[in-house]
């Protein structure tokens, strides 16, 4: 980090007499006192716990300075910067740091696939530039400025994931980050409870253009008509991606458990990504478009995509001790995303049977039952022979698929019956079988995945 104490004080407009302390270099910034290392700036945030109460621990860990907004007395032995709001101060410092370091910012949002797209984009850009990306899911008003303030000094391209569950959140993040490139992976139903409709979700995702450079690039899915009227009159270059009638259009050549191969309309090059599914090809098309924007050669883009590392719990293939193949996609879920995963899984070659474990998709609002039931269209008993449903919202899907599945092919469990679910699942799986697990993170299916790996 290239920041001094005095420089930070000016950037956040600290209100106290900070010049009483001799200026010094800061080594980093943390809001979790447990992560503090020698020379860090501590940012005590107010959440379930007030970070100010952990100041002694931060000092013991090596904090050299801290923001302070508490009415309680600040520690006398530590250089302190008084601010009205410590989170806003961290955000203001991030804005200042971006202007100082001047990396090119690439912003990625969408109802599904944004983390995978971020990973793919970073892998492509890293073939030619010093890159840094959002770590984990640090994609909100805390995580995004934290990511900016953690980028290595030499960063040339900064890839920022932008998440939301309410209107105006991405607007704020985009204005903070001022991207040159912005991409929307898809418009699904995630957080429809808060946004009212897919139209509302589309408008919220388009907030990513709020801070987008006028001479920048916006990338959107060709298959999403809701976005078309929202792009009218925008000054930026707009590129579409998809499997048909798109600026960057893919022809899928082969889909296997471990990889997917495809070609694009402007080239004879065969691209291969180390993940399955048509939906992941769409994510790769965004990364290709971004690579082309920055004049990266097709050969480097091809190599970058073939080598990209997927963030854990995103469409992750695992194997149990006995050889059962497990497709774990338990981090988040909405109907569009679940349907895409099921369509892909249904076509995966296997020596045994295919089994699906599907948990509740949360925050879908008043139409939740109808949306859960609609997943039935993507379940075929000839392709996925047994279905385990988990959670109260999945009752609607259970009622729907009874019309085409035999009673002994469907298993339903309430949320408190996770142990029974695991017992049933392990009893029906054999070493040659393949199982997919998909649900919102709040359903805790990662615990089921952990148990499966042990059998």
Order of alpha helices (4+ residues) and beta strands (2+ residues): beta-alpha-beta-beta-beta-alpha-beta-beta-alpha-beta-alpha-beta-alpha-beta-alpha-beta-alpha-alpha-beta-alpha-beta-beta-beta-beta-alpha-alpha-beta-beta-alpha-beta-alpha-beta-alpha-beta-alpha-beta-alpha
